Amino acid sequence: MTSKDHTRLDELQRDPYPLYARARGSEGLTFVPELDAWLVARDADVREVLRRPEEFSSVRALLPDVMPSPAALEVLAKGYGKRPTVVSTDGPAHQRHRAPLNRGLSAGRNAALVTYAAERAEALVDGFAADGGVELMEAYAKKLPGQVIGRLIGLDPADVAAAVHGGYRAEQLLFRPLDPDAQVRAAEDVVALQRLLDTYIRERRESPREDLCSGMVAALAPGDGELTLDQRHELVSNLQNFLIAGHLTTTALIGTTLLHLLSDRRQWELICADPELIPAAVEEAARYDTAVQGFRRTTTRPVTISGTELPSGATVFVAYGSANRDEDRHDRPDVFDITRPVSRQHVAFGHGAHGCPGSQLAREQLRLTIELFARRMPGLRLDEDKPPVVMRPTLIHRSPEALHLVW
């Protein structure tokens, strides 16, 4: 992809909603050159595609926007090769990868994690509460989900920052244009993350614990013998995928939610006056500005969607963010309104077999974050002395580049 192509893609990703509206108003599907995919924009079509995984495969769900340079690929070759994960598999293979996640995110585990998250959230706020202002993304939104997902996986707290950093570097390497030297440095950070995860995987084989890493090792590599190199490659890929998905998207959700609540002062004041509105605010935030805007799917045979005939091997972008603004599903879809009746009739966390297994944990982190800031900083507001908020150019975890707040 050329720099000009990336500029057009960045513009689309920073604000995809006008494109979505045009696509929903057009007959059939719209082909989007910047995505090199057919855009599935209407709620009914999104749900139909997600209900038919045998015809719309997830194998290329996370197709990168940037191919790493030869020098970066040489560095990556020293790490652990890419293997199928829960995001990029279908049928029995998908069920095999998803089963340990479902067990690891049981109601009991979730409850314990929410207690931990509440403690960590308070501690993070304690770190800047007296300052009168904060850049929320770095000081809080990127930290809390990383600490929670680290706890779930079983990481030592001392390793969480490095793991989160490695996750962001993987995203940069595959989805952002970097110069050759920066690509190599990013690849080195990704390999460092993979080696860290491999250390945990081998330790858990020797001494299992009550954590997701142990559960994943037991599920994907049954038995108690020494792990093969291929098993380690698969486990590193799956643990890396889960780590990234578990913190990047929740970070994005926290950032966009506070942005929209504070952009409309009346809604923030409603929250502060009536905390019982918080569950509705969580669902409205997830619907209105969806963190994961969508995933790609690939047709496995000739199919017809919304009157558009697609050949086998066609790529579609299933736009959750567009479905959540569909006028046929939601009243006043372009209005952020926390006084709507509480409803989960959105696809912010996917739909069908690939629905997000960590959706409840993400919701709980957002809920306790809103409650915490409303209780401790009711005077919270956007810092008008800073430049306007700019969204990160990504459809995988849509969020503010920075969010400066004062109180």
MARMARTOR-581500 format. One record per residue (C-alpha): residue number from 1; residue in one letter; x negated, y, z negated. Coordinates in steps of 0.05 Angstrom, whole numbers, plus 5000, padded with zeros to 4 digits. Layout:
BEGIN
<r i="NUM" aa="a" c1="X" c2="Y" c3="Z"/>
...
***
This chain:
BEGIN
<r i="1" aa="m" c1="5000" c2="5000" c3="5000"/>
<r i="2" aa="t" c1="4971" c2="5068" c3="5020"/>
<r i="3" aa="s" c1="4968" c2="5129" c3="4975"/>
<r i="4" aa="k" c1="5025" c2="5160" c3="5015"/>
<r i="5" aa="d" c1="5067" c2="5097" c3="5005"/>
<r i="6" aa="h" c1="5052" c2="5099" c3="4931"/>
<r i="7" aa="t" c1="5073" c2="5171" c3="4926"/>
<r i="8" aa="r" c1="5141" c2="5154" c3="4957"/>
<r i="9" aa="l" c1="5147" c2="5094" c3="4911"/>
<r i="10" aa="d" c1="5130" c2="5136" c3="4850"/>
<r i="11" aa="e" c1="5183" c2="5187" c3="4868"/>
<r i="12" aa="l" c1="5235" c2="5132" c3="4875"/>
<r i="13" aa="q" c1="5215" c2="5099" c3="4809"/>
<r i="14" aa="r" c1="5215" c2="5163" c3="4769"/>
<r i="15" aa="d" c1="5288" c2="5174" c3="4787"/>
<r i="16" aa="p" c1="5320" c2="5116" c3="4824"/>
<r i="17" aa="y" c1="5392" c2="5136" c3="4808"/>
<r i="18" aa="p" c1="5406" c2="5178" c3="4870"/>
<r i="19" aa="l" c1="5384" c2="5119" c3="4913"/>
<r i="20" aa="y" c1="5428" c2="5072" c3="4873"/>
<r i="21" aa="a" c1="5489" c2="5117" c3="4883"/>
<r i="22" aa="r" c1="5478" c2="5120" c3="4958"/>
<r i="23" aa="a" c1="5470" c2="5044" c3="4961"/>
<r i="24" aa="r" c1="5533" c2="5031" c3="4921"/>
<r i="25" aa="g" c1="5571" c2="5077" c3="4968"/>
<r i="26" aa="s" c1="5545" c2="5043" c3="5031"/>
<r i="27" aa="e" c1="5573" c2="4981" c3="5065"/>
<r i="28" aa="g" c1="5534" c2="4918" c3="5051"/>
<r i="29" aa="l" c1="5463" c2="4919" c3="5023"/>
<r i="30" aa="t" c1="5412" c2="4975" c3="5035"/>
<r i="31" aa="f" c1="5341" c2="4958" c3="5055"/>
<r i="32" aa="v" c1="5290" c2="5000" c3="5017"/>
<r i="33" aa="p" c1="5221" c2="5003" c3="5050"/>
<r i="34" aa="e" c1="5187" c2="5028" c3="4986"/>
<r i="35" aa="l" c1="5209" c2="4964" c3="4952"/>
<r i="36" aa="d" c1="5203" c2="4921" c3="5014"/>
<r i="37" aa="a" c1="5269" c2="4891" c3="4993"/>
<r i="38" aa="w" c1="5344" c2="4893" c3="5002"/>
<r i="39" aa="l" c1="5374" c2="4932" c3="4944"/>
<r i="40" aa="v" c1="5431" c2="4896" c3="4907"/>
<r i="41" aa="a" c1="5464" c2="4956" c3="4875"/>
<r i="42" aa="r" c1="5536" c2="4941" c3="4857"/>
<r i="43" aa="d" c1="5554" c2="4908" c3="4791"/>
<r i="44" aa="a" c1="5594" c2="4851" c3="4823"/>
<r i="45" aa="d" c1="5538" c2="4836" c3="4872"/>
<r i="46" aa="v" c1="5485" c2="4837" c3="4818"/>
<r i="47" aa="r" c1="5524" c2="4787" c3="4776"/>
<r i="48" aa="e" c1="5536" c2="4743" c3="4837"/>
<r i="49" aa="v" c1="5462" c2="4739" c3="4854"/>
<r i="50" aa="l" c1="5444" c2="4724" c3="4781"/>
<r i="51" aa="r" c1="5496" c2="4669" c3="4779"/>
<r i="52" aa="r" c1="5465" c2="4634" c3="4840"/>
<r i="53" aa="p" c1="5392" c2="4620" c3="4821"/>
<r i="54" aa="e" c1="5391" c2="4560" c3="4868"/>
<r i="55" aa="e" c1="5400" c2="4609" c3="4927"/>
<r i="56" aa="f" c1="5363" c2="4669" c3="4897"/>
<r i="57" aa="s" c1="5298" c2="4643" c3="4868"/>
<r i="58" aa="s" c1="5257" c2="4678" c3="4814"/>
<r i="59" aa="v" c1="5190" c2="4652" c3="4840"/>
<r i="60" aa="r" c1="5170" c2="4722" c3="4864"/>
<r i="61" aa="a" c1="5206" c2="4761" c3="4810"/>
<r i="62" aa="l" c1="5145" c2="4801" c3="4790"/>
<r i="63" aa="l" c1="5112" c2="4813" c3="4857"/>
<r i="64" aa="p" c1="5058" c2="4865" c3="4845"/>
<r i="65" aa="d" c1="5058" c2="4933" c3="4878"/>
<r i="66" aa="v" c1="4981" c2="4933" c3="4884"/>
<r i="67" aa="m" c1="4934" c2="4877" c3="4904"/>
<r i="68" aa="p" c1="4872" c2="4881" c3="4860"/>
<r i="69" aa="s" c1="4806" c2="4895" c3="4896"/>
<r i="70" aa="p" c1="4757" c2="4838" c3="4911"/>
<r i="71" aa="a" c1="4713" c2="4862" c3="4853"/>
<r i="72" aa="a" c1="4773" c2="4862" c3="4805"/>
<r i="73" aa="l" c1="4794" c2="4793" c3="4830"/>
<r i="74" aa="e" c1="4723" c2="4768" c3="4816"/>
<r i="75" aa="v" c1="4731" c2="4791" c3="4744"/>
<r i="76" aa="l" c1="4800" c2="4760" c3="4738"/>
<r i="77" aa="a" c1="4772" c2="4694" c3="4763"/>
<r i="78" aa="k" c1="4732" c2="4691" c3="4698"/>
<r i="79" aa="g" c1="4797" c2="4690" c3="4658"/>
<r i="80" aa="y" c1="4858" c2="4646" c3="4663"/>
<r i="81" aa="g" c1="4895" c2="4635" c3="4728"/>
<r i="82" aa="k" c1="4966" c2="4656" c3="4739"/>
<r i="83" aa="r" c1="5017" c2="4600" c3="4726"/>
<r i="84" aa="p" c1="5093" c2="4598" c3="4730"/>
<r i="85" aa="t" c1="5128" c2="4629" c3="4669"/>
<r i="86" aa="v" c1="5199" c2="4636" c3="4644"/>
<r i="87" aa="v" c1="5208" c2="4697" c3="4689"/>
<r i="88" aa="s" c1="5184" c2="4663" c3="4753"/>
<r i="89" aa="t" c1="5216" c2="4594" c3="4750"/>
<r i="90" aa="d" c1="5283" c2="4564" c3="4765"/>
<r i="91" aa="g" c1="5323" c2="4503" c3="4744"/>
<r i="92" aa="p" c1="5289" c2="4451" c3="4699"/>
<r i="93" aa="a" c1="5222" c2="4487" c3="4701"/>
<r i="94" aa="h" c1="5256" c2="4551" c3="4675"/>
<r i="95" aa="q" c1="5292" c2="4511" c3="4620"/>
<r i="96" aa="r" c1="5225" c2="4481" c3="4599"/>
<r i="97" aa="h" c1="5193" c2="4549" c3="4592"/>
<r i="98" aa="r" c1="5253" c2="4581" c3="4559"/>
<r i="99" aa="a" c1="5266" c2="4527" c3="4506"/>
<r i="100" aa="p" c1="5209" c2="4547" c3="4459"/>
<r i="101" aa="l" c1="5229" c2="4620" c3="4465"/>
<r i="102" aa="n" c1="5301" c2="4605" c3="4445"/>
<r i="103" aa="r" c1="5276" c2="4565" c3="4385"/>
<r i="104" aa="g" c1="5226" c2="4619" c3="4366"/>
<r i="105" aa="l" c1="5280" c2="4672" c3="4369"/>
<r i="106" aa="s" c1="5331" c2="4635" c3="4326"/>
<r i="107" aa="a" c1="5378" c2="4675" c3="4281"/>
<r i="108" aa="g" c1="5335" c2="4660" c3="4220"/>
<r i="109" aa="r" c1="5270" c2="4681" c3="4254"/>
<r i="110" aa="n" c1="5304" c2="4744" c3="4280"/>
<r i="111" aa="a" c1="5329" c2="4763" c3="4211"/>
<r i="112" aa="a" c1="5259" c2="4757" c3="4181"/>
<r i="113" aa="l" c1="5230" c2="4797" c3="4239"/>
<r i="114" aa="v" c1="5280" c2="4853" c3="4230"/>
<r i="115" aa="t" c1="5261" c2="4858" c3="4156"/>
<r i="116" aa="y" c1="5188" c2="4863" c3="4177"/>
<r i="117" aa="a" c1="5205" c2="4913" c3="4232"/>
<r i="118" aa="a" c1="5241" c2="4958" c3="4182"/>
<r i="119" aa="e" c1="5180" c2="4957" c3="4136"/>
<r i="120" aa="r" c1="5132" c2="4973" c3="4193"/>
<r i="121" aa="a" c1="5178" c2="5028" c3="4220"/>
<r i="122" aa="e" c1="5179" c2="5063" c3="4153"/>
<r i="123" aa="a" c1="5103" c2="5058" c3="4148"/>
<r i="124" aa="l" c1="5094" c2="5087" c3="4217"/>
<r i="125" aa="v" c1="5140" c2="5146" c3="4202"/>
<r i="126" aa="d" c1="5104" c2="5157" c3="4135"/>
<r i="127" aa="g" c1="5041" c2="5168" c3="4177"/>
<r i="128" aa="f" c1="5068" c2="5231" c3="4211"/>
<r i="129" aa="a" c1="5129" c2="5253" c3="4172"/>
<r i="130" aa="a" c1="5092" c2="5311" c3="4139"/>
<r i="131" aa="d" c1="5063" c2="5336" c3="4205"/>
<r i="132" aa="g" c1="5126" c2="5370" c3="4231"/>
<r i="133" aa="g" c1="5116" c2="5342" c3="4300"/>
<r i="134" aa="v" c1="5095" c2="5279" c3="4337"/>
<r i="135" aa="e" c1="5084" c2="5249" c3="4406"/>
<r i="136" aa="l" c1="5132" c2="5191" c3="4395"/>
<r i="137" aa="m" c1="5108" c2="5143" c3="4449"/>
<r i="138" aa="e" c1="5038" c2="5135" c3="4422"/>
<r i="139" aa="a" c1="5052" c2="5145" c3="4348"/>
<r i="140" aa="y" c1="5113" c2="5100" c3="4342"/>
<r i="141" aa="a" c1="5147" c2="5072" c3="4405"/>
<r i="142" aa="k" c1="5086" c2="5034" c3="4429"/>
<r i="143" aa="k" c1="5066" c2="5011" c3="4360"/>
<r i="144" aa="l" c1="5129" c2="4982" c3="4328"/>
<r i="145" aa="p" c1="5147" c2="4932" c3="4383"/>
<r i="146" aa="g" c1="5075" c2="4910" c3="4389"/>
<r i="147" aa="q" c1="5071" c2="4896" c3="4314"/>
<r i="148" aa="v" c1="5137" c2="4858" c3="4315"/>
<r i="149" aa="i" c1="5120" c2="4815" c3="4376"/>
<r i="150" aa="g" c1="5051" c2="4802" c3="4346"/>
<r i="151" aa="r" c1="5085" c2="4777" c3="4282"/>
<r i="152" aa="l" c1="5131" c2="4733" c3="4323"/>
<r i="153" aa="i" c1="5075" c2="4703" c3="4363"/>
<r i="154" aa="g" c1="5031" c2="4694" c3="4302"/>
<r i="155" aa="l" c1="4975" c2="4744" c3="4316"/>
<r i="156" aa="d" c1="4931" c2="4771" c3="4261"/>
<r i="157" aa="p" c1="4952" c2="4844" c3="4251"/>
<r i="158" aa="a" c1="4880" c2="4863" c3="4265"/>
<r i="159" aa="d" c1="4888" c2="4835" c3="4336"/>
<r i="160" aa="v" c1="4954" c2="4868" c3="4354"/>
<r i="161" aa="a" c1="4926" c2="4934" c3="4380"/>
<r i="162" aa="a" c1="4878" c2="4898" c3="4427"/>
<r i="163" aa="a" c1="4934" c2="4852" c3="4451"/>
<r i="164" aa="v" c1="4981" c2="4910" c3="4465"/>
<r i="165" aa="h" c1="4925" c2="4947" c3="4502"/>
<r i="166" aa="g" c1="4912" c2="4886" c3="4545"/>
<r i="167" aa="g" c1="4986" c2="4882" c3="4562"/>
<r i="168" aa="y" c1="4988" c2="4954" c3="4586"/>
<r i="169" aa="r" c1="4924" c2="4943" c3="4626"/>
<r i="170" aa="a" c1="4955" c2="4883" c3="4661"/>
<r i="171" aa="e" c1="5014" c2="4927" c3="4681"/>
<r i="172" aa="q" c1="4968" c2="4982" c3="4706"/>
<r i="173" aa="l" c1="4926" c2="4934" c3="4747"/>
<r i="174" aa="l" c1="4985" c2="4904" c3="4784"/>
<r i="175" aa="f" c1="5032" c2="4963" c3="4790"/>
<r i="176" aa="r" c1="4990" c2="5027" c3="4791"/>
<r i="177" aa="p" c1="4939" c2="5053" c3="4843"/>
<r i="178" aa="l" c1="4871" c2="5054" c3="4809"/>
<r i="179" aa="d" c1="4803" c2="5069" c3="4839"/>
<r i="180" aa="p" c1="4757" c2="5008" c3="4847"/>
<r i="181" aa="d" c1="4717" c2="5020" c3="4783"/>
<r i="182" aa="a" c1="4781" c2="5030" c3="4742"/>
<r i="183" aa="q" c1="4809" c2="4966" c3="4771"/>
<r i="184" aa="v" c1="4748" c2="4928" c3="4748"/>
<r i="185" aa="r" c1="4754" c2="4957" c3="4678"/>
<r i="186" aa="a" c1="4828" c2="4940" c3="4675"/>
<r i="187" aa="a" c1="4813" c2="4869" c3="4698"/>
<r i="188" aa="e" c1="4760" c2="4863" c3="4642"/>
<r i="189" aa="d" c1="4813" c2="4883" c3="4591"/>
<r i="190" aa="v" c1="4862" c2="4832" c3="4619"/>
<r i="191" aa="v" c1="4810" c2="4777" c3="4614"/>
<r i="192" aa="a" c1="4794" c2="4798" c3="4542"/>
<r i="193" aa="l" c1="4869" c2="4791" c3="4526"/>
<r i="194" aa="q" c1="4871" c2="4722" c3="4558"/>
<r i="195" aa="r" c1="4811" c2="4698" c3="4519"/>
<r i="196" aa="l" c1="4842" c2="4724" c3="4455"/>
<r i="197" aa="l" c1="4906" c2="4687" c3="4469"/>
<r i="198" aa="d" c1="4868" c2="4624" c3="4487"/>
<r i="199" aa="t" c1="4833" c2="4627" c3="4419"/>
<r i="200" aa="y" c1="4901" c2="4628" c3="4384"/>
<r i="201" aa="i" c1="4927" c2="4572" c3="4428"/>
<r i="202" aa="r" c1="4869" c2="4525" c3="4412"/>
<r i="203" aa="e" c1="4873" c2="4543" c3="4338"/>
<r i="204" aa="r" c1="4947" c2="4527" c3="4336"/>
<r i="205" aa="r" c1="4934" c2="4460" c3="4369"/>
<r i="206" aa="e" c1="4888" c2="4443" c3="4312"/>
<r i="207" aa="s" c1="4930" c2="4474" c3="4257"/>
<r i="208" aa="p" c1="5003" c2="4489" c3="4276"/>
<r i="209" aa="r" c1="5041" c2="4543" c3="4239"/>
<r i="210" aa="e" c1="5112" c2="4569" c3="4237"/>
<r i="211" aa="d" c1="5103" c2="4617" c3="4295"/>
<r i="212" aa="l" c1="5119" c2="4623" c3="4369"/>
<r i="213" aa="c" c1="5048" c2="4607" c3="4391"/>
<r i="214" aa="s" c1="5052" c2="4539" c3="4356"/>
<r i="215" aa="g" c1="5121" c2="4526" c3="4383"/>
<r i="216" aa="m" c1="5099" c2="4542" c3="4454"/>
<r i="217" aa="v" c1="5038" c2="4496" c3="4448"/>
<r i="218" aa="a" c1="5081" c2="4439" c3="4423"/>
<r i="219" aa="a" c1="5133" c2="4449" c3="4477"/>
<r i="220" aa="l" c1="5089" c2="4459" c3="4538"/>
<r i="221" aa="a" c1="5033" c2="4412" c3="4518"/>
<r i="222" aa="p" c1="5065" c2="4355" c3="4477"/>
<r i="223" aa="g" c1="5019" c2="4311" c3="4435"/>
<r i="224" aa="d" c1="4961" c2="4326" c3="4390"/>
<r i="225" aa="g" c1="4901" c2="4313" c3="4435"/>
<r i="226" aa="e" c1="4852" c2="4367" c3="4458"/>
<r i="227" aa="l" c1="4885" c2="4414" c3="4508"/>
<r i="228" aa="t" c1="4865" c2="4406" c3="4580"/>
<r i="229" aa="l" c1="4840" c2="4467" c3="4618"/>
<r i="230" aa="d" c1="4904" c2="4467" c3="4660"/>
<r i="231" aa="q" c1="4947" c2="4466" c3="4597"/>
<r i="232" aa="r" c1="4908" c2="4525" c3="4570"/>
<r i="233" aa="h" c1="4918" c2="4563" c3="4635"/>
<r i="234" aa="e" c1="4994" c2="4551" c3="4631"/>
<r i="235" aa="l" c1="4998" c2="4570" c3="4558"/>
<r i="236" aa="v" c1="4958" c2="4634" c3="4566"/>
<r i="237" aa="s" c1="5001" c2="4655" c3="4625"/>
<r i="238" aa="n" c1="5065" c2="4643" c3="4586"/>
<r i="239" aa="l" c1="5041" c2="4675" c3="4522"/>
<r i="240" aa="q" c1="5014" c2="4736" c3="4560"/>
<r i="241" aa="n" c1="5081" c2="4743" c3="4597"/>
<r i="242" aa="f" c1="5121" c2="4739" c3="4533"/>
<r i="243" aa="l" c1="5075" c2="4788" c3="4497"/>
<r i="244" aa="i" c1="5081" c2="4840" c3="4552"/>
<r i="245" aa="a" c1="5157" c2="4831" c3="4561"/>
<r i="246" aa="g" c1="5167" c2="4833" c3="4486"/>
<r i="247" aa="h" c1="5135" c2="4900" c3="4473"/>
<r i="248" aa="l" c1="5135" c2="4941" c3="4537"/>
<r i="249" aa="t" c1="5211" c2="4938" c3="4546"/>
<r i="250" aa="t" c1="5228" c2="4953" c3="4474"/>
<r i="251" aa="t" c1="5178" c2="5011" c3="4474"/>
<r i="252" aa="a" c1="5214" c2="5038" c3="4536"/>
<r i="253" aa="l" c1="5282" c2="5030" c3="4504"/>
<r i="254" aa="i" c1="5261" c2="5068" c3="4441"/>
<r i="255" aa="g" c1="5232" c2="5125" c3="4482"/>
<r i="256" aa="t" c1="5291" c2="5134" c3="4530"/>
<r i="257" aa="t" c1="5342" c2="5128" c3="4475"/>
<r i="258" aa="l" c1="5312" c2="5184" c3="4432"/>
<r i="259" aa="l" c1="5303" c2="5226" c3="4495"/>
<r i="260" aa="h" c1="5377" c2="5222" c3="4513"/>
<r i="261" aa="l" c1="5403" c2="5230" c3="4442"/>
<r i="262" aa="l" c1="5361" c2="5293" c3="4432"/>
<r i="263" aa="s" c1="5376" c2="5321" c3="4501"/>
<r i="264" aa="d" c1="5448" c2="5328" c3="4479"/>
<r i="265" aa="r" c1="5445" c2="5358" c3="4409"/>
<r i="266" aa="r" c1="5519" c2="5343" c3="4396"/>
<r i="267" aa="q" c1="5507" c2="5268" c3="4402"/>
<r i="268" aa="w" c1="5448" c2="5269" c3="4355"/>
<r i="269" aa="e" c1="5488" c2="5308" c3="4304"/>
<r i="270" aa="l" c1="5545" c2="5257" c3="4310"/>
<r i="271" aa="i" c1="5496" c2="5201" c3="4294"/>
<r i="272" aa="c" c1="5469" c2="5238" c3="4233"/>
<r i="273" aa="a" c1="5539" c2="5252" c3="4208"/>
<r i="274" aa="d" c1="5566" c2="5182" c3="4222"/>
<r i="275" aa="p" c1="5513" c2="5126" c3="4224"/>
<r i="276" aa="e" c1="5569" c2="5077" c3="4242"/>
<r i="277" aa="l" c1="5562" c2="5103" c3="4313"/>
<r i="278" aa="i" c1="5492" c2="5073" c3="4318"/>
<r i="279" aa="p" c1="5513" c2="5005" c3="4347"/>
<r i="280" aa="a" c1="5552" c2="5042" c3="4402"/>
<r i="281" aa="a" c1="5491" c2="5086" c3="4414"/>
<r i="282" aa="v" c1="5447" c2="5025" c3="4424"/>
<r i="283" aa="e" c1="5492" c2="4996" c3="4477"/>
<r i="284" aa="e" c1="5503" c2="5062" c3="4512"/>
<r i="285" aa="a" c1="5429" c2="5076" c3="4514"/>
<r i="286" aa="a" c1="5414" c2="5007" c3="4543"/>
<r i="287" aa="r" c1="5468" c2="5017" c3="4596"/>
<r i="288" aa="y" c1="5454" c2="5089" c3="4614"/>
<r i="289" aa="d" c1="5379" c2="5085" c3="4626"/>
<r i="290" aa="t" c1="5361" c2="5012" c3="4630"/>
<r i="291" aa="a" c1="5290" c2="4994" c3="4610"/>
<r i="292" aa="v" c1="5283" c2="4937" c3="4660"/>
<r i="293" aa="q" c1="5313" c2="4968" c3="4722"/>
<r i="294" aa="g" c1="5313" c2="4902" c3="4759"/>
<r i="295" aa="f" c1="5276" c2="4842" c3="4785"/>
<r i="296" aa="r" c1="5263" c2="4813" c3="4853"/>
<r i="297" aa="r" c1="5294" c2="4749" c3="4878"/>
<r i="298" aa="t" c1="5279" c2="4709" c3="4942"/>
<r i="299" aa="t" c1="5331" c2="4674" c3="4983"/>
<r i="300" aa="t" c1="5321" c2="4599" c3="4990"/>
<r i="301" aa="r" c1="5369" c2="4592" c3="5049"/>
<r i="302" aa="p" c1="5410" c2="4638" c3="5094"/>
<r i="303" aa="v" c1="5461" c2="4673" c3="5050"/>
<r i="304" aa="t" c1="5512" c2="4730" c3="5056"/>
<r i="305" aa="i" c1="5519" c2="4782" c3="5001"/>
<r i="306" aa="s" c1="5568" c2="4840" c3="5006"/>
<r i="307" aa="g" c1="5575" c2="4825" c3="5080"/>
<r i="308" aa="t" c1="5500" c2="4828" c3="5094"/>
<r i="309" aa="e" c1="5471" c2="4765" c3="5124"/>
<r i="310" aa="l" c1="5402" c2="4749" c3="5096"/>
<r i="311" aa="p" c1="5355" c2="4696" c3="5124"/>
<r i="312" aa="s" c1="5317" c2="4646" c3="5081"/>
<r i="313" aa="g" c1="5257" c2="4679" c3="5049"/>
<r i="314" aa="a" c1="5287" c2="4749" c3="5045"/>
<r i="315" aa="t" c1="5270" c2="4791" c3="4984"/>
<r i="316" aa="v" c1="5325" c2="4827" c3="4945"/>
<r i="317" aa="f" c1="5316" c2="4875" c3="4887"/>
<r i="318" aa="v" c1="5371" c2="4861" c3="4836"/>
<r i="319" aa="a" c1="5382" c2="4930" c3="4806"/>
<r i="320" aa="y" c1="5408" c2="4924" c3="4735"/>
<r i="321" aa="g" c1="5401" c2="4999" c3="4727"/>
<r i="322" aa="s" c1="5447" c2="5010" c3="4786"/>
<r i="323" aa="a" c1="5499" c2="4960" c3="4763"/>
<r i="324" aa="n" c1="5501" c2="4997" c3="4697"/>
<r i="325" aa="r" c1="5521" c2="5061" c3="4733"/>
<r i="326" aa="d" c1="5574" c2="5027" c3="4777"/>
<r i="327" aa="e" c1="5638" c2="5067" c3="4779"/>
<r i="328" aa="d" c1="5679" c2="5003" c3="4788"/>
<r i="329" aa="r" c1="5653" c2="4975" c3="4722"/>
<r i="330" aa="h" c1="5642" c2="5036" c3="4677"/>
<r i="331" aa="d" c1="5683" c2="5099" c3="4666"/>
<r i="332" aa="r" c1="5643" c2="5163" c3="4678"/>
<r i="333" aa="p" c1="5579" c2="5121" c3="4689"/>
<r i="334" aa="d" c1="5532" c2="5180" c3="4697"/>
<r i="335" aa="v" c1="5551" c2="5209" c3="4630"/>
<r i="336" aa="f" c1="5513" c2="5189" c3="4567"/>
<r i="337" aa="d" c1="5566" c2="5183" c3="4514"/>
<r i="338" aa="i" c1="5556" c2="5147" c3="4448"/>
<r i="339" aa="t" c1="5630" c2="5154" c3="4430"/>
<r i="340" aa="r" c1="5649" c2="5101" c3="4481"/>
<r i="341" aa="p" c1="5678" c2="5038" c3="4449"/>
<r i="342" aa="v" c1="5622" c2="4989" c3="4432"/>
<r i="343" aa="s" c1="5614" c2="4945" c3="4493"/>
<r i="344" aa="r" c1="5563" c2="4896" c3="4520"/>
<r i="345" aa="q" c1="5595" c2="4896" c3="4588"/>
<r i="346" aa="h" c1="5529" c2="4917" c3="4620"/>
<r i="347" aa="v" c1="5470" c2="4879" c3="4649"/>
<r i="348" aa="a" c1="5414" c2="4917" c3="4614"/>
<r i="349" aa="f" c1="5386" c2="4851" c3="4588"/>
<r i="350" aa="g" c1="5401" c2="4811" c3="4650"/>
<r i="351" aa="h" c1="5457" c2="4761" c3="4662"/>
<r i="352" aa="g" c1="5462" c2="4686" c3="4670"/>
<r i="353" aa="a" c1="5405" c2="4637" c3="4663"/>
<r i="354" aa="h" c1="5352" c2="4692" c3="4661"/>
<r i="355" aa="g" c1="5386" c2="4735" c3="4609"/>
<r i="356" aa="c" c1="5334" c2="4764" c3="4561"/>
<r i="357" aa="p" c1="5322" c2="4716" c3="4503"/>
<r i="358" aa="g" c1="5296" c2="4774" c3="4460"/>
<r i="359" aa="s" c1="5355" c2="4820" c3="4472"/>
<r i="360" aa="q" c1="5380" c2="4817" c3="4400"/>
<r i="361" aa="l" c1="5311" c2="4832" c3="4372"/>
<r i="362" aa="a" c1="5304" c2="4891" c3="4419"/>
<r i="363" aa="r" c1="5373" c2="4917" c3="4398"/>
<r i="364" aa="e" c1="5355" c2="4911" c3="4324"/>
<r i="365" aa="q" c1="5290" c2="4950" c3="4332"/>
<r i="366" aa="l" c1="5328" c2="5005" c3="4368"/>
<r i="367" aa="r" c1="5383" c2="5005" c3="4316"/>
<r i="368" aa="l" c1="5336" c2="5011" c3="4257"/>
<r i="369" aa="t" c1="5295" c2="5064" c3="4293"/>
<r i="370" aa="i" c1="5356" c2="5109" c3="4304"/>
<r i="371" aa="e" c1="5379" c2="5098" c3="4232"/>
<r i="372" aa="l" c1="5309" c2="5114" c3="4205"/>
<r i="373" aa="f" c1="5300" c2="5179" c3="4243"/>
<r i="374" aa="a" c1="5371" c2="5202" c3="4230"/>
<r i="375" aa="r" c1="5362" c2="5190" c3="4156"/>
<r i="376" aa="r" c1="5293" c2="5219" c3="4148"/>
<r i="377" aa="m" c1="5290" c2="5272" c3="4202"/>
<r i="378" aa="p" c1="5361" c2="5297" c3="4217"/>
<r i="379" aa="g" c1="5330" c2="5361" c3="4244"/>
<r i="380" aa="l" c1="5293" c2="5322" c3="4298"/>
<r i="381" aa="r" c1="5291" c2="5356" c3="4366"/>
<r i="382" aa="l" c1="5253" c2="5358" c3="4431"/>
<r i="383" aa="d" c1="5191" c2="5403" c3="4429"/>
<r i="384" aa="e" c1="5210" c2="5459" c3="4478"/>
<r i="385" aa="d" c1="5139" c2="5486" c3="4477"/>
<r i="386" aa="k" c1="5115" c2="5423" c3="4514"/>
<r i="387" aa="p" c1="5124" c2="5410" c3="4589"/>
<r i="388" aa="p" c1="5189" c2="5376" c3="4611"/>
<r i="389" aa="v" c1="5192" c2="5301" c3="4600"/>
<r i="390" aa="v" c1="5168" c2="5260" c3="4659"/>
<r i="391" aa="m" c1="5188" c2="5187" c3="4667"/>
<r i="392" aa="r" c1="5135" c2="5134" c3="4681"/>
<r i="393" aa="p" c1="5136" c2="5110" c3="4754"/>
<r i="394" aa="t" c1="5158" c2="5038" c3="4742"/>
<r i="395" aa="l" c1="5222" c2="4997" c3="4748"/>
<r i="396" aa="i" c1="5197" c2="4944" c3="4699"/>
<r i="397" aa="h" c1="5200" c2="4986" c3="4636"/>
<r i="398" aa="r" c1="5228" c2="5055" c3="4650"/>
<r i="399" aa="s" c1="5206" c2="5104" c3="4596"/>
<r i="400" aa="p" c1="5179" c2="5174" c3="4584"/>
<r i="401" aa="e" c1="5105" c2="5185" c3="4597"/>
<r i="402" aa="a" c1="5104" c2="5224" c3="4532"/>
<r i="403" aa="l" c1="5158" c2="5248" c3="4484"/>
<r i="404" aa="h" c1="5139" c2="5307" c3="4440"/>
<r i="405" aa="l" c1="5186" c2="5317" c3="4381"/>
<r i="406" aa="v" c1="5189" c2="5367" c3="4324"/>
<r i="407" aa="w" c1="5230" c2="5374" c3="4260"/>
***
